[in-house]
Amino acid sequence: MSIKDKLKDFISPDDEELYLDEEEVETISSKYEQPRSKAMANAHIDAKMVLFEPRSYEEAQEIAVRLKENKACVVNLHRLPHDYAQRTIDFLTGVIFALDGTIQKIGPNIILCAPKTIGVGGSINIDGDDE
């Protein structure tokens, strides 16, 4: 390739090079989306968690949808009246049973629901007793 051709390519590149394939666009990301370290770049993180603070019983269905998507859910029930909070817990217990997951109380009016694909280790002593 002559200097003239290189200069021509530099000044007016081929039109084909100006357009990106859809796959190329998906791989381009901003510096904020890049992992902060090489260890993070090599780590494959599957776990996802969603926080909920339902204000009505009807929002329990959204929690169930997230559980079906294999996401753990922390549900703070303090905004619900006691009767609706109990109905929500009953509904989520059924969802967790169907998904073969786990449900546990992690604080006053706060529960953690996790599908089978997300392991939950440890336990929280809510009563304050040292057993």
N, C-alpha and C positions, 0 to 999 in steps of 0.2 A: 504494500500500500504506500503510495507516494505521499509526500508532505501536503500536496494539493488536496488529495482525497481525505486525509486526516483533518485538514482545516475545514473542508467542506462538511464533513460529518460532525465536527465540533460546532460549527455555526448553525447548520440546519440538519439535525439528525433525521433519520427515516421516521415516517409517521408511525410505523409499526412499533417503534420503541416508546412512543408517547402514551400508548394505551396499555393498561395493566389488565391481566386476567383477573377474574374474580378470586381465584386462589391466592394470587399475589396480594390483592387488597386485604384479604383476611389475615395474612401473615404480617402485614405492616401494622405496627402499633406505636403509640406514643411512648416517650420515656417513662411516663407514669405507670404504664401497663407492664413494663419490664420488671423481672424479678430484681430485688435489691442486692442479692448476693448469688454466687455460683451455687451455694448449697440450696438456696430457694429455687434456682433455675432447674436443678436436678430433682427436686422433690415433686412428687405427684400427689396432689392433695385432692382427695375425693370428698372429704367431709364438708358438708354445708349445714349451716344452722340458720333458722329463721326465728325471729322473736315476734311474739304476738301479745297483744293486750286487747282482747275482745271486749266490745261494749254491748254485744247482744249475742244470744244463743246462735243466731244464724251464721255468725262468723266462724263457728266450729267447722263448717264444711270447707272453708278455705284452709284451715289447719290440716284437715284430712287430705286435701289435694296435695299439699306440700309433703306430707308423710308418704303419700303414694309416689312422689318424685324422689324418694330416698333422701329426704332432708330431715334433720333433727329439728324439733320445735320446742322452744321454751315459751310456755304460756303463763302469763301473769293474769290471774282471774280477779284481781282486787276491784276492778270496776264493775263487775257483775254482781247482781243481787245473789244471795246465797243459793236460792232455788235454781237459778239459771247457771250458776257456777257448777252446781252438782250435776245438772243435766249435761253440761259441756264435758265434765269429767267422765260421766257415764258413756257419752257418745265416743269420746276419744279412746276410752278403754276398749270399746268394741272395735274401733278402727285398728288399734295397736294389736289386739288379739288376732284380727284377720290378717294383719301383715307380719305376725310373729315377731313383733318388736318388744320394746320395753317402755314402761311408764313409771316415773317415780317423782315423789314430792321433793323439791329442792329448797323450799322456803315456804313461809306462810302465803297461801294462795298462789303458789308458783309451782308448776309441774314441768317436767322434762319428758317429752315423747320422742322416742328414737326408733326408726325402722330397724329391721334385722341387719341391714348392711352397715349400720353404724354402731360400733361397740361403745358401751358406756362403762367406764371403770370407776370403782370407788363408791362410796356412799356418803350421805350427809346426815348427821345426827341433828334433827330439828328440835328435839325436846331439851337439849342441853345436858343430858345425862351422860356421864363418862362410863360407857360400858365396854 
